[in-house]
Amino acid sequence: MCVRVHYASVVMAPWDPQQETITIPAHLKPPHALRAVRRVLAELAVVQPEEGAVCWCGEPITLGLLAVPAQRCPSER
């Protein structure tokens, strides 16, 4: 997957082309987060399937692990 999804408490711009990162509000639950990601990708002219979201390379975008707050991630313990 080429695009990265980042959760933040304040979203200044949802798309950062230099970092290839979509930033969405941290309070969004997975169904709403996926909808937000799909919307940004659609605005970038990336055709989305009926279900889920895909990167411009065609790889599916999954948000499961991204929904865990950073302070609870095992890599940061």
MARDREN-378410 format. One line per field, with one value per residue (C-alpha): residue number from 1; x, y, z. Coordinates in steps of 0.02 Angstrom, whole numbers, plus 50000, padded with zeros to 5 digits. Layout:
BEGIN
k = NUM, ...
east = X, ...
north = Y, ...
up = Z, ...
***
This chain:
BEGIN
k = 1, 2, 3, 4, 5, 6, 7, 8, 9, 10, 11, 12, 13, 14, 15, 16, 17, 18, 19, 20, 21, 22, 23, 24, 25, 26, 27, 28, 29, 30, 31, 32, 33, 34, 35, 36, 37, 38, 39, 40, 41, 42, 43, 44, 45, 46, 47, 48, 49, 50, 51, 52, 53, 54, 55, 56, 57, 58, 59, 60, 61, 62, 63, 64, 65, 66, 67, 68, 69, 70, 71, 72, 73, 74, 75, 76, 77
east = 50000, 50072, 49959, 49969, 49828, 49864, 49745, 49763, 49665, 49678, 49668, 49735, 49732, 49671, 49799, 49987, 50058, 50240, 50217, 50078, 49975, 49790, 49753, 49584, 49510, 49565, 49389, 49321, 49273, 49323, 49166, 49173, 49361, 49351, 49219, 49332, 49480, 49372, 49313, 49490, 49545, 49393, 49440, 49612, 49526, 49563, 49414, 49348, 49260, 49086, 49160, 49317, 49449, 49597, 49758, 49799, 49911, 49758, 49805, 49665, 49678, 49646, 49621, 49611, 49779, 49773, 49620, 49724, 49780, 49968, 49999, 49934, 50035, 50153, 50299, 50293, 50292
north = 50000, 50168, 50284, 50295, 50342, 50444, 50488, 50661, 50766, 50916, 50895, 51044, 50961, 50785, 50749, 50776, 50738, 50748, 50613, 50522, 50525, 50545, 50621, 50592, 50643, 50532, 50514, 50424, 50242, 50118, 50130, 50320, 50322, 50212, 50326, 50476, 50389, 50339, 50518, 50587, 50454, 50491, 50676, 50621, 50529, 50356, 50248, 50156, 49986, 49967, 49895, 49949, 50067, 50045, 50140, 50205, 50052, 49940, 49873, 49872, 49997, 49923, 50030, 49894, 49923, 50110, 50126, 50082, 50241, 50269, 50255, 50075, 50014, 49871, 49949, 50103, 50014
up = 50000, 49948, 50047, 50237, 50354, 50508, 50650, 50729, 50853, 50736, 50547, 50452, 50281, 50249, 50112, 50122, 49949, 50005, 50136, 50041, 50201, 50232, 50403, 50482, 50650, 50794, 50863, 50709, 50734, 50596, 50487, 50486, 50468, 50315, 50242, 50270, 50188, 50039, 50019, 50016, 49891, 49782, 49782, 49723, 49578, 49647, 49596, 49748, 49751, 49824, 49986, 50077, 50011, 49896, 49868, 49694, 49675, 49700, 49872, 50003, 50144, 50315, 50469, 50603, 50687, 50657, 50769, 50922, 51013, 50998, 51185, 51179, 51032, 51081, 50986, 51097, 51266
***
